[in-house]
Amino acid sequence: MSRCHAFLLALCLALPAHAAPSQAAPGHAAHFYLYRMQTGAADKFEQGYRQHLAWHRAHRDPLSWYGWTIEDGERSGWFVDASVGEPFAAFDHRVDVAGDGADFRANVSAYAIPMGQPTYVLLREASTGTPLENRKPSATMQVTHVHVRLGMEARFERALAVARQALQKEPGAPAHTWYRLVTGGDSAQYMLLVARDRWASYDGFERSLGSLLANDEAAQRDIGDAVQSATTETWRYRAELSALQ
């Protein structure tokens, strides 16, 4: 489901329609869209969103869409949807953009406020697994947003490579997937998704990035110098509010 229209339509801009793409090749794009519920409108939002997903299925949208509810932190209660694992060019050929926008306005937009649309690129070499790109979402995700000082991106990503090597030596460690922000927010930002099987996952593995670098002083310095701030929250997967191809 393409949702760029949700924000552009809110500004009364028209989007042109494009022909549907042929089967897209695997890619590294990750488009995320965030919504804050209107007061008391969560149930109506979910009902309308299901109807909107039905529109996408009926129009044979080739993009897969995930849905989550944020369960803690300052954004608790927000809804997130995302399309990942496609090439960036796939969004140049979305299915019936005008019809998509009209259906979204009719069924969903009255019940939620668009709060952001960050687009990321997958850092496959820094990741130990890619569950979303493989269409195998976990029950929950531990989501960490990292703000890096400008000019420190190379040092930060060098430390991620060290952390990846440490993770690969940890039996039972959940998949860690890293993304770098391309557009839609302050630079430089990274996002880490850790696949979790609810709270029980933390009993088997609970390691911070810093602890994974404990045996590499250079990587510790890279992280200490590069990271400006970080926040973490839990996202709960909503299979009934998702449409996977």
Secondary structure, DSSP 8 states (H G I E B T S, - for coil): ---HHHHHHHTT-----B---SS-----EEEEEEEEE-TT-HHHHHHHHHHHHHHHHHTT--S-BEEEEE-SSTTTT-EEEEEEEE-GGGGGS-B-HHHHHHHHHHHTGGGEEEEE--EEEE-GGG-S--TTTTT---SEEEEEEEEE-TT-HHHHHHHHHHHHHHHTTSTT---EEEEEEEESSSSSEEEEEEEESTTHHHHH----HHHHTTT-HHHHHHHHHHEEEEEEEEEEE-GGG-B--
